[in-house]
Amino acid sequence: MYRYDKYDQAMVDTRVEEFREQVRRRIEGKMDDDQFKPLRLKNGLYLQLHAYMLRVAVPYGTLNSAQMRTLADIARRYDRGYGHFTTRQNIQYNWIKLAEAPDILADLAEVEMHAIQTSGESIRNVSSDHYAGATADEVIDPRPWAEMLRQMTTFMPEFSYLPRKFKIAVIASAEDRVALRWHDFALRIVRNAAGEIGFEVFLGGGMGRTPFIAYRSREFLPANQIFSYLQAVLRVWNRHARRDNIHKQRMKILVHDLGQEEFTRQVEEAFQHFLSLGEDFPQAEYDRIAAYFEPPAFEQGLSDEIDLSDPAFAAWVKQQVVAHKAPGYAIANISLKPVGGIPGDISAEQMELVADLAERFSLDELRSTHAQNLVLPHVRKADLHTVWQALVSAGLADANLDLVTDVIACPGLDYCSLANARSIPVAQKIVERFADAGRQADIGELKIKVSGCINACGHHHAGNIGILGVDRKGSESYQLLLGGSGDEDTTQAKIAGPGFDEDGIVDAVERAVEHYRVIREGGERFIDTYRRVGMEGFKEAIYG
């Protein structure tokens, strides 16, 4: 993984001290909240319903054990003993005291972490495949490119005050594990017929009040032109975006208003301008960064056999373990979706346990996922049983990856000042309703996503079953959506009909799922059945 050099460290340390001074001035009353707000947002600090919330960047979801232990220490010392992993692969803390925020940033800086650009009108944390560097289906490891893009766009003067937030994702496989086309700027690394590395480029995706799926602007962009192309995209949006209307400031709106053809034309025009300025791609810098992502020294001659005589362990391996590119190794997924738990939450003690497992059994590396889970990317198959036993003891061994209980949910009205309804209780009730392992296995892959407001932090637009909390005349109401996907076959979920109260939406989900079990054809997932029969094939079962 990438390591800070002296310039990186100096930049982050300086930023911490700058923010410490800004916090001091705010506490002393020398700055009001309107003046302080843009400064705290640039450092990942939100003011939520009950306290400040700090969102910490986890670039492309990659962590080491020392960083995870620091996150655990922060949870214990500055929060209420836990953290919350988000759909952007970050972690956030919900009970932060303003006076202590600079100390947290200083602690993060000691392990090469920060909260820069995790909020505000900026280029947010660059996300990537949580199996990067471990899976056999990738063209190359996409993380060096993600790191290059992160460095290029951090503190870049022209793009320091964007009209709205801007999200980038980079993958290198045909299988989409980051919801690629729901991003403003999305890249899939590909090889052309000549064997050259380049990018398939998608523009203008996003969720929220007006969801759009990104369109493909380039089938193959040469790798050494990517920075000019990104600058061109940002310049066109930055120049024309609606700064007068907060609901129309995302790039997806400009793409919609101009049309894909005209937006692409303007991007290409700006792109040619940037290319004309000279060398686009610093090969030496890429080589420097890529060296940090060289494949680990995997042991040779390891056995691929796994003793599956323990039924509980066998069930966990079947659902949570994914093939690795190196013989004798496996990718182990850790669920943060236990029955009765809050999706994405993890205690300080659990973080320390995962850090220990990463250090001992995963070449000192772990990942966070956009589905609010964790990954140990490099585990010897011979060690899987030991890892599983440790996870069992810590309450982290649920075998539910991509099943009906692997629910994504935003914090909702329990924490967020923007929310209209609670997300967490709905997610918990769904998990409890479908807790039976045999039932989950029979249902198969089914991705449920819950948002507490139209901003869609729970990705409800991309849920096979999506749930959106709304305010209905002062009461919490929940809309049911069907047919969404964040995978390579991206689709937008549609509202099924009238909304439900909290218990009613759980019942409605169950009716939809049970109807699927009745009408599915051989081998069909829920999304396959929905695409075959459409909304009308489910409405009567849901509403009667």
WOPE-V44517 format. One record per residue. N is the residue number from 1. SS is DSSP state (@ for helix, = for strand, . for the rest). Layout:
# WOPE-V44517
n=N ss=SS
n=N ss=SS
This chain:
# WOPE-V44517
n=1 ss=.
n=2 ss=.
n=3 ss=.
n=4 ss=.
n=5 ss=.
n=6 ss=@
n=7 ss=@
n=8 ss=@
n=9 ss=@
n=10 ss=@
n=11 ss=@
n=12 ss=@
n=13 ss=@
n=14 ss=@
n=15 ss=@
n=16 ss=@
n=17 ss=@
n=18 ss=@
n=19 ss=@
n=20 ss=@
n=21 ss=@
n=22 ss=@
n=23 ss=@
n=24 ss=@
n=25 ss=@
n=26 ss=@
n=27 ss=@
n=28 ss=.
n=29 ss=.
n=30 ss=.
n=31 ss=.
n=32 ss=.
n=33 ss=@
n=34 ss=@
n=35 ss=@
n=36 ss=@
n=37 ss=@
n=38 ss=@
n=39 ss=@
n=40 ss=@
n=41 ss=@
n=42 ss=.
n=43 ss=.
n=44 ss=.
n=45 ss==
n=46 ss==
n=47 ss==
n=48 ss=.
n=49 ss=.
n=50 ss=.
n=51 ss=.
n=52 ss==
n=53 ss==
n=54 ss==
n=55 ss==
n=56 ss==
n=57 ss=.
n=58 ss=.
n=59 ss=@
n=60 ss=@
n=61 ss=@
n=62 ss==
n=63 ss==
n=64 ss=.
n=65 ss=@
n=66 ss=@
n=67 ss=@
n=68 ss=@
n=69 ss=@
n=70 ss=@
n=71 ss=@
n=72 ss=@
n=73 ss=@
n=74 ss=@
n=75 ss=@
n=76 ss=@
n=77 ss=@
n=78 ss=@
n=79 ss=.
n=80 ss=.
n=81 ss=.
n=82 ss==
n=83 ss==
n=84 ss==
n=85 ss==
n=86 ss=.
n=87 ss=.
n=88 ss=.
n=89 ss=.
n=90 ss=.
n=91 ss==
n=92 ss==
n=93 ss==
n=94 ss==
n=95 ss==
n=96 ss==
n=97 ss=.
n=98 ss=@
n=99 ss=@
n=100 ss=@
n=101 ss=@
n=102 ss=@
n=103 ss=@
n=104 ss=@
n=105 ss=@
n=106 ss=@
n=107 ss=@
n=108 ss=@
n=109 ss=@
n=110 ss=.
n=111 ss=.
n=112 ss=.
n=113 ss=.
n=114 ss=.
n=115 ss=.
n=116 ss=.
n=117 ss=.
n=118 ss=.
n=119 ss=.
n=120 ss=.
n=121 ss=.
n=122 ss=.
n=123 ss==
n=124 ss=.
n=125 ss=.
n=126 ss=.
n=127 ss==
n=128 ss==
n=129 ss=.
n=130 ss=.
n=131 ss=.
n=132 ss=.
n=133 ss=.
n=134 ss=.
n=135 ss=.
n=136 ss=.
n=137 ss=.
n=138 ss==
n=139 ss=.
n=140 ss=.
n=141 ss=.
n=142 ss=.
n=143 ss=@
n=144 ss=@
n=145 ss=@
n=146 ss=@
n=147 ss=@
n=148 ss=@
n=149 ss=@
n=150 ss=@
n=151 ss=@
n=152 ss=@
n=153 ss=@
n=154 ss=.
n=155 ss=.
n=156 ss=.
n=157 ss=@
n=158 ss=@
n=159 ss=@
n=160 ss=.
n=161 ss=.
n=162 ss=.
n=163 ss=.
n=164 ss=.
n=165 ss=.
n=166 ss==
n=167 ss=.
n=168 ss==
n=169 ss==
n=170 ss==
n=171 ss==
n=172 ss=.
n=173 ss==
n=174 ss=.
n=175 ss=.
n=176 ss=.
n=177 ss=.
n=178 ss=.
n=179 ss=.
n=180 ss=@
n=181 ss=@
n=182 ss=@
n=183 ss=.
n=184 ss=.
n=185 ss==
n=186 ss==
n=187 ss==
n=188 ss==
n=189 ss==
n=190 ss==
n=191 ss==
n=192 ss=.
n=193 ss=.
n=194 ss=.
n=195 ss=.
n=196 ss=.
n=197 ss==
n=198 ss==
n=199 ss==
n=200 ss==
n=201 ss==
n=202 ss==
n=203 ss==
n=204 ss=.
n=205 ss=.
n=206 ss==
n=207 ss=.
n=208 ss=.
n=209 ss=.
n=210 ss=.
n=211 ss=.
n=212 ss==
n=213 ss=.
n=214 ss=.
n=215 ss==
n=216 ss==
n=217 ss==
n=218 ss==
n=219 ss==
n=220 ss==
n=221 ss==
n=222 ss==
n=223 ss=@
n=224 ss=@
n=225 ss=@
n=226 ss=@
n=227 ss=@
n=228 ss=@
n=229 ss=@
n=230 ss=@
n=231 ss=@
n=232 ss=@
n=233 ss=@
n=234 ss=@
n=235 ss=@
n=236 ss=@
n=237 ss=@
n=238 ss=@
n=239 ss=@
n=240 ss=@
n=241 ss=.
n=242 ss=.
n=243 ss=.
n=244 ss=.
n=245 ss=.
n=246 ss=@
n=247 ss=@
n=248 ss=@
n=249 ss=.
n=250 ss=.
n=251 ss=@
n=252 ss=@
n=253 ss=@
n=254 ss=@
n=255 ss=@
n=256 ss=@
n=257 ss=@
n=258 ss=@
n=259 ss=.
n=260 ss=@
n=261 ss=@
n=262 ss=@
n=263 ss=@
n=264 ss=@
n=265 ss=@
n=266 ss=@
n=267 ss=@
n=268 ss=@
n=269 ss=@
n=270 ss=@
n=271 ss=@
n=272 ss=@
n=273 ss=@
n=274 ss=@
n=275 ss=@
n=276 ss=@
n=277 ss=.
n=278 ss=.
n=279 ss=.
n=280 ss=.
n=281 ss=.
n=282 ss=.
n=283 ss=@
n=284 ss=@
n=285 ss=@
n=286 ss=@
n=287 ss=@
n=288 ss=@
n=289 ss=@
n=290 ss=@
n=291 ss=@
n=292 ss=@
n=293 ss=@
n=294 ss=.
n=295 ss=.
n=296 ss=.
n=297 ss=.
n=298 ss=.
n=299 ss=.
n=300 ss=.
n=301 ss=.
n=302 ss=.
n=303 ss=.
n=304 ss=.
n=305 ss=.
n=306 ss=.
n=307 ss=.
n=308 ss=.
n=309 ss=.
n=310 ss=.
n=311 ss=@
n=312 ss=@
n=313 ss=@
n=314 ss=@
n=315 ss=@
n=316 ss=@
n=317 ss=@
n=318 ss=@
n=319 ss=@
n=320 ss=@
n=321 ss==
n=322 ss==
n=323 ss==
n=324 ss=.
n=325 ss=.
n=326 ss=.
n=327 ss=.
n=328 ss=.
n=329 ss==
n=330 ss==
n=331 ss==
n=332 ss==
n=333 ss==
n=334 ss==
n=335 ss=.
n=336 ss=.
n=337 ss=.
n=338 ss=.
n=339 ss=.
n=340 ss=.
n=341 ss=.
n=342 ss=.
n=343 ss=.
n=344 ss=.
n=345 ss==
n=346 ss==
n=347 ss==
n=348 ss=@
n=349 ss=@
n=350 ss=@
n=351 ss=@
n=352 ss=@
n=353 ss=@
n=354 ss=@
n=355 ss=@
n=356 ss=@
n=357 ss=@
n=358 ss=@
n=359 ss=@
n=360 ss=@
n=361 ss=@
n=362 ss=.
n=363 ss=.
n=364 ss=.
n=365 ss=.
n=366 ss==
n=367 ss==
n=368 ss==
n=369 ss=.
n=370 ss=.
n=371 ss=.
n=372 ss=.
n=373 ss=.
n=374 ss==
n=375 ss==
n=376 ss==
n=377 ss==
n=378 ss==
n=379 ss==
n=380 ss==
n=381 ss=@
n=382 ss=@
n=383 ss=@
n=384 ss=@
n=385 ss=@
n=386 ss=@
n=387 ss=@
n=388 ss=@
n=389 ss=@
n=390 ss=@
n=391 ss=@
n=392 ss=@
n=393 ss=@
n=394 ss=.
n=395 ss=.
n=396 ss=.
n=397 ss=.
n=398 ss=.
n=399 ss=.
n=400 ss=.
n=401 ss=.
n=402 ss=.
n=403 ss=.
n=404 ss=.
n=405 ss=.
n=406 ss=.
n=407 ss=.
n=408 ss==
n=409 ss==
n=410 ss=.
n=411 ss=.
n=412 ss=@
n=413 ss=@
n=414 ss=@
n=415 ss=.
n=416 ss=.
n=417 ss=.
n=418 ss=.
n=419 ss=.
n=420 ss=.
n=421 ss=.
n=422 ss=.
n=423 ss=.
n=424 ss=@
n=425 ss=@
n=426 ss=@
n=427 ss=@
n=428 ss=@
n=429 ss=@
n=430 ss=@
n=431 ss=@
n=432 ss=@
n=433 ss=@
n=434 ss=.
n=435 ss=.
n=436 ss=.
n=437 ss=@
n=438 ss=@
n=439 ss=@
n=440 ss=@
n=441 ss=@
n=442 ss=@
n=443 ss=@
n=444 ss=.
n=445 ss=.
n=446 ss=.
n=447 ss=.
n=448 ss==
n=449 ss==
n=450 ss==
n=451 ss==
n=452 ss=.
n=453 ss=.
n=454 ss=.
n=455 ss=.
n=456 ss=.
n=457 ss=.
n=458 ss=.
n=459 ss=.
n=460 ss=@
n=461 ss=@
n=462 ss=@
n=463 ss=.
n=464 ss=.
n=465 ss==
n=466 ss==
n=467 ss==
n=468 ss==
n=469 ss==
n=470 ss==
n=471 ss==
n=472 ss==
n=473 ss=.
n=474 ss=.
n=475 ss==
n=476 ss==
n=477 ss==
n=478 ss==
n=479 ss==
n=480 ss==
n=481 ss==
n=482 ss==
n=483 ss=.
n=484 ss=.
n=485 ss==
n=486 ss=.
n=487 ss=.
n=488 ss=.
n=489 ss=.
n=490 ss=.
n=491 ss==
n=492 ss=.
n=493 ss=.
n=494 ss==
n=495 ss==
n=496 ss=.
n=497 ss=.
n=498 ss=.
n=499 ss=.
n=500 ss==
n=501 ss=.
n=502 ss=@
n=503 ss=@
n=504 ss=@
n=505 ss=@
n=506 ss=@
n=507 ss=@
n=508 ss=@
n=509 ss=@
n=510 ss=@
n=511 ss=@
n=512 ss=@
n=513 ss=@
n=514 ss=@
n=515 ss=@
n=516 ss=@
n=517 ss=@
n=518 ss=@
n=519 ss=@
n=520 ss=.
n=521 ss=.
n=522 ss=.
n=523 ss=.
n=524 ss=.
n=525 ss=.
n=526 ss=@
n=527 ss=@
n=528 ss=@
n=529 ss=@
n=530 ss=@
n=531 ss=@
n=532 ss=@
n=533 ss=@
n=534 ss=.
n=535 ss=.
n=536 ss=@
n=537 ss=@
n=538 ss=@
n=539 ss=@
n=540 ss=@
n=541 ss=@
n=542 ss=@
n=543 ss=@
n=544 ss=.
